[in-house]
Amino acid sequence: MTKFIADPSFWEVFPEAQINVLIVKGVADNQAKTDDSYLLELLAKGKEAAKGYLQEETFSQNPVIAQWRGAFSQFKTKKGARSSIEALLKRVSQDRAFSPINPLVDIYNSISLEFAVPCGGEDLQKIAGEIHLGQAAGGEAFLPLGAEADAPALPGEMIYYDDEGAICRCLNWREAQRTMLTETTKDVIFFMESVNAEQAQRADQAMLELKKRIADYFEVEGTDFFVNAENSQVTIEG
């Protein structure tokens, strides 16, 4: 049994935020499937839906991009850090294809694209102690996906972290190798981030669809909840 806790330092910066969370346990097969027509179709449909959020010719002037750049300006970030949804929408704007990674990642990426919400997932079995979301003290250990050297969090950076260090830096910007979703992942925790009411409404819809797609593909039911300033922590059953 563990907890997910959004720290007071998070709510001080984002008092209207909402974090949607989904717990899925008992995933039987997360092996990468590059020729899976279901996953390929989800990603293609997600890309097509995402174009609806890119109506302005200047990329930065699209509301989703502008809102998240504004959010990232409110805390310390590594130079060049952007919200995960901006990174996905940038690829859409460049008409780049989305290739399968593994089913869990492919499904949450398709949801992120379709609903324009930042979404990420972690291997719950690799979490050490409680999961927190809040401002970093600075120096929290963090080995980024694809890196060979530690890249510790900056003081004041908004991070997900546990007893061993940072899990994600700059909200869902960059993933840690330690807790990333792999082909052997069995238990997952997904996060969706919103910093205003309009985003939260889309995230609520996105969560319903994420639960459905996970259940359809893996034949396991997830449990979802959310935290906000009035209800800032939840217990995750072991």
RACORDA-V115934 format. One record per helix or strand. SS is the DSSP state (H for helix, E for strand). FROM is the first residue (numbers start at 1). TO is the last residue. Records with the same first field share a line. If there is no record, write none. Layout:
BEGIN
SS=FROM-TO  FROM-TO
END
This chain:
BEGIN
E=2-6  18-24  76-76  118-123  131-135  144-144  157-162  165-169  174-176  188-194  223-228  231-231  233-236
H=8-13  37-53  59-61  63-72  84-93  103-115  124-126  177-179  197-218
END
